[in-house]
Amino acid sequence: MLRFLAPFAVFVALIVFFAIGLKRDPREIPSPLINQQAPAFKLQQLQAPSKQFSPSDMLGQVWLFNVWASWCVSCREEHPVFVELSKSKLVPIVGLNYKDKSADALQWLIQFGNPYVLSAMDLDGRVGIDYGVYGVPETYVIDKQGVIRMKHIGPVTPEILQNKILPRVRELSK
Amino acid sequence: MIPEIGHFALILALILALVQGILPLIGAATNQANFMAVARPAAQGQFVFVAIAFACLAYAFLANDFSVKYVATNSNSLLPAQYRFSAVWGGHEGSILLWTLTLSVWTLLVTLFSRHLPQAMAARVLGVMGLISIGFLLFTLMVSNPFERLLPAALEGRDLNPLLQDPGMVIHPPILYIGYVGFSVAFAFALAALMGGRLDAAWARWSRPWTTAAWVFLTLGIALGSGWAYYELGWGGWWFWDPVENASFLPWLVGTALIHSLAVTEKRGTFKSWTVLLAIAAFSLSLLGTFLVRSGVLTSVHAFATDPKRGVFILIFLTIVIGASLLLFAWRAPKVGLGGKFALISRETFLLANNVLLLVATGAVLLGTLYPLFIDALDLGKISVGPPYFDAVFLPLMAPAIFLMGIGPFARWKEQSLPELAKRLKWAFGVALLSALLMPLTLGKWTPLISFGLLLAFWVIATGVYGVWSRLSQTPGTMMSRIAKQSPSWWGMQVAHLGIAIFIIGVTLVKGYETERDVRMALGSAVAVHPYSFTFRGAKPQAGPNYQAWVGTVEVFKNDKLVATLHPEKRNYFSTGMAMTEAAIDTGITRDLYVALGEPLENGAWSVRVYHKPFVDWIWGGCVLMALGGLLAISDRRYRLHQRSANASPTLTVESQA
């Protein structure tokens, strides 16, 4: 009887690992940029092409830096979360409109709402390379000194926002 | 309206699945014929409603109904019609619906071809399949409903992933799923046998054609996926040991072991509990594959949008199905008994050894696939396991398995004398060894690995040819009648084993002799890949239905004679902005010439990947032969003859039961 229970025992061990594995995010890769100064850049703003944006403009406040694009399907998924967040005025969100066309991007913001204080246009993806973006969407938490404190790859869900991002923002805002 | 009909059809299908999953099992346990009789109509009705749901979703895609969220995220009005149809399974929700549809088709086939089975057995098989269906329908309705509306409707869809806009992707998922899900039949037969306490040769004979059929489709599905990766990803690779690929390969390995184990159980009545365990394992690994692919616990190039709720659901489902079946196994299998005895050297031993090797290989691949997950769960960091690990563990396990594969068919059941076997096979071995040593010299460089790979392949071919020759020469009659006198399942084995040899030759030669060049090519410049010379004639813009392409022209010369003109493309899809590489391949029996465009450089020059791949198509040719062997085995009249003799009702049309 015991011998015949062995497959079941192996299976139970596997299930335990899967259950733990489900709580982890394999895409959460430790970024070398954590605790580093956010790479500097100067880019045109999406809504006001005559104006430029640079991360140094945000010095003195904690902010979220969200990489998005109108062609990105998962961005639609996380977008309502940011729209909600922007209404609460807890933390300013700056967008990085990644490899997009300005007309498409503007249309997208009209359709789904604009949670961003502004969006910088990274037409050729150069800034994305500096930030190590390898999938859209990605979200960075940057502190008052302009240091990257957290990076999230993939869509932000309400759970991730409440349990991971906002606690970090509150801690950094103290 | 149509999407709501689809949604409603799924709910009705779930109700019928509940009926099919519960009543017949109660009926079989309490011996109530009217409860058992419910199984067939419930299963057939369920099929009808799942098919309606699938048709509704297909209609939403073809009609560009972007008020359906799933359609809006996976289609686009510019998408050509055939891809709008295949987009039905281009994303998560539709894939699960396709899975459910496949399951209901297999169940329908079981209802049609199971009339010769004892009523309790058929009721249990259909009941188990109903239980599986309940899980998948609940999963669809609760966390991956493809009919969810998007209000207000999107003006335009987000488009199907350009990687999937390819003829290969239209058929690859259905074929693969038919294989995956087909193991549910073997699984259901195994559980039904355990419940009824009837694990015997008859059970094995009933299971065999179903198992082989699933294995045939799985083989073809994996081959299609590999071929697709080869020409669509633009890197000329055909297998990446990616978690999603492994997820399909694991059930294949166990399924292969199962087919052989079933043969022993049918012929000799041994290995019974082992066979049952393999049947449970093959389907469990199919489910596990679904979990790995759909839950996002592992990263993969097959980037599906993942949702933790789905992962939790599948994990719970997995735990119930596999856990319950393994407990049932632990409870019932000890009473099964051992069956016929066999000596240390016998066909049983060879098949058992092959089985063990296949299972250890399965374990090794599973370990490599899950290792990143284990390490992460134990907080030891983030790692990935790549081809070096898999190549290092897989090849040493497969080599002895292939060696035994040559011997097995010559060994007698029960007992075999080893010296006699050696005497019979010494010539086959000599021929294989000599040609494996010499052949690399005619192809170019000689390395031990190439020779070893060829040795395995030639060994299988030489033993196969010798086996066929000695069988035919012992049969009286003309050549045609001698060939016809051998059973289709015996021919099936020979053809499938030959397929393995062809596959090994392909892998060995492409690994050993391929040339890959990544070069910058200016207009009119040439690159030599012995014995060919590739000349770049520039790239021109060209408009496609939903993309803008650069189409290059590359002329290939051999000894200053033009042998092929290739047109590799670089496509930019409007809706997603994604750039795709369409490699151009000149296919040949002894080699592929493969050209892919990289990036545009200054003055009309391009970076170009130029590959010469000797014998690469033998890899897929081998897979097709394996599948063909399986089909031959299924066509064996033995399965139908038995049905006739076991069948009490003479009105049954047995001939239709292929």
Chai-1 contact restraints between the chains, C-beta under 6 A:
chainA,res_idxA,chainB,res_idxB,connection_type,confidence,min_distance_angstrom,max_distance_angstrom,comment,restraint_id
A,M1,B,P334,contact,1.0,0.0,6.0,A-B,restraint_1
A,F4,B,A330,contact,1.0,0.0,6.0,A-B,restraint_2
A,F4,B,A333,contact,1.0,0.0,6.0,A-B,restraint_3
A,F4,B,P334,contact,1.0,0.0,6.0,A-B,restraint_4
A,L5,B,A330,contact,1.0,0.0,6.0,A-B,restraint_5
A,P7,B,L326,contact,1.0,0.0,6.0,A-B,restraint_6
A,F8,B,L326,contact,1.0,0.0,6.0,A-B,restraint_7
A,F8,B,L327,contact,1.0,0.0,6.0,A-B,restraint_8
A,F8,B,A330,contact,1.0,0.0,6.0,A-B,restraint_9
A,F11,B,I322,contact,1.0,0.0,6.0,A-B,restraint_10
A,F11,B,L326,contact,1.0,0.0,6.0,A-B,restraint_11
A,I15,B,T319,contact,1.0,0.0,6.0,A-B,restraint_12
A,F17,B,F374,contact,1.0,0.0,6.0,A-B,restraint_13
A,F17,B,A377,contact,1.0,0.0,6.0,A-B,restraint_14
A,F18,B,L315,contact,1.0,0.0,6.0,A-B,restraint_15
A,I20,B,A377,contact,1.0,0.0,6.0,A-B,restraint_16
A,G21,B,V297,contact,1.0,0.0,6.0,A-B,restraint_17
A,G21,B,L373,contact,1.0,0.0,6.0,A-B,restraint_18
A,G21,B,A377,contact,1.0,0.0,6.0,A-B,restraint_19
A,L22,B,V297,contact,1.0,0.0,6.0,A-B,restraint_20
A,L22,B,G311,contact,1.0,0.0,6.0,A-B,restraint_21
A,R24,B,D376,contact,1.0,0.0,6.0,A-B,restraint_22
A,P26,B,L298,contact,1.0,0.0,6.0,A-B,restraint_23
A,P26,B,T299,contact,1.0,0.0,6.0,A-B,restraint_24
A,W71,B,T576,contact,1.0,0.0,6.0,A-B,restraint_25
A,W71,B,G577,contact,1.0,0.0,6.0,A-B,restraint_26
A,V73,B,T73,contact,1.0,0.0,6.0,A-B,restraint_27
A,V73,B,R158,contact,1.0,0.0,6.0,A-B,restraint_28
A,S74,B,A305,contact,1.0,0.0,6.0,A-B,restraint_29
